[in-house]
Amino acid sequence: MANPKTAKLPDSAGAAAVLIYGALERIKTGVELEAFLTYLTRESRDYDAEEFQVIFGVSIAGPGSSAEKKRLAFSSSAFANWAARNQDLL
């Protein structure tokens, strides 16, 4: 994601779901993960964005995640910071 601070946000929950699951397949590096987390945590949405953050976090680092995705998540300071800020949701 070239510019996570200004890229257009999804305008519906369905579009957000497609975005989240697509990102899970595309994110391969810590830099990409950090950019996506910056994008994902931006404000001003018409749907409950926190739910989609949790879906992403659990999907990339949870029990059903691949070892590669777990390593990526757990080696990322951006993910650790996001998890600490959102521990009440996890």
N, C-alpha and C positions, 0 to 999 in steps of 0.2 A: 504494500500500500504506500503509494508515493507521498501522500499528505494526509495522515490520519486526523489531523486537527481541523481540516476543512472539507474532507470528502463528504459527499452527500450521505446522510443517514437514511435508512429504510423508513418508509412512511406508513408501514403497517406491520402487524405482528407476523403475518405470513411471509412478507419480504425479509423480515429479520431472521426468521427461522431458516429460510433458504440461505441467507448470508452466513449465519453461524455454521451450519453444516458444511457449506462450501469452504469456509475458512479452515475448518478442521482438516480438510484434505489438502489444502494449499500451503498452510503454514509449515515451513521446514527449518527455520532458523530462529534463534533468539531475537534477532533484530525484527523479523517479521512478526513474531509473537508480541513483542513490545509495542510495535506500531498498531497491531490489531487491538490490543488491550487499551491503548490510548483512544482509538476510534470507538471501541465498544462502550467505553465509560463516559463518553460525552453526554451532555444533558440535552434537554428539549426534544422529547419524543411524545407521540400521542398514545403510546402503549407502555406497558410495564417493562422497561428496559432491564431492570434488575433480574427479572426472571430469565431473560436471555443471557445475561452475564453468568448466571448460575449454570444454565444449560451448557454454555461454552466451557466454564471452569471444570465442571464435573465430567464433561465429555473428553476434555483433553488430558485430565489427570486422574480420572476415576477408575473404578474396577474394570470397566469395559474398554479402556484405552490401551493402545499398543505400548509396548515398552519404549519405543522411540519417542512417542508423544509424551509419555510420563517423564522421560529424561529431559526432554525439551522444557516442559513446564517446571519441573522441580529444580532445574538449573538456572531458571530465569528469575532475576531479582524483581522484574516487573510483575511476574505472576505471583511471587511470594508477597509482594506488597499488596496486590489486589486481593489475595486470599486473606491476608491479615485484616484489611479494611472490611471485608465481607464475610468474616467468619460466622456472623450471626445468620447468614443466609445459607451457609453450607451445612 
